[in-house]
Amino acid sequence: MKFDRSKGFTLIEVVVATFIVGLALVALAGTVQNLTRQTSLVKEKYVADLVANNVLAELRLAGQWPEIGENSDVVEMASQSWFYDTKVFATDVEQLRRIEVSVGLDDELKQTRATLIGFISSSPTVTAQPVEWVKSQEQDNQARFPDDLNPLQNSGN
């Protein structure tokens, strides 16, 4: 029985192939770990943006003129405690206040996840008037503005 050396792999070929596959797996594991970390940071940033928007919306809807100064509090969102800091500043316009909301996971806000800047006015808000919906023969649903708000009648056409 004769041994044919042309069939199969040598030990060195198997070792080199195993080394290459091992390097590829290490690189893949690093990429997956980095992707997982980035996904977690994006989720934190998104929830922090929601918290900041909610805090600013609550201040706007409170109906009270905010005092100049700083305030801190904590809120629960997405099964996590979020610390936020609101700073109210005066502006050059008397009826306008600048509000800065910073949100983070620690109470000292060492790593701020989101910062939102908004403005609150002391002047009364304009409320929208209801639009009447009428059926017409040309269109099934057509909005009809009250005569004093109709832009076509007031433009001089």
Secondary structure, 3 states (H helix, E strand, C coil): CCCCCCCCCCHHHHHHHHHHHHHHHHHHHHHHHHHHHHHHHHHHHHHHHHHHHHHHHHHHHCCCCCCCEEEEEEEEECCEEEEEEEEEEECCCCCEEEEEEEEECCCCCCCEEEEEEEEEECCCCCCCCCCEEECCCCCCCEEECCCCCCHHHHCCC
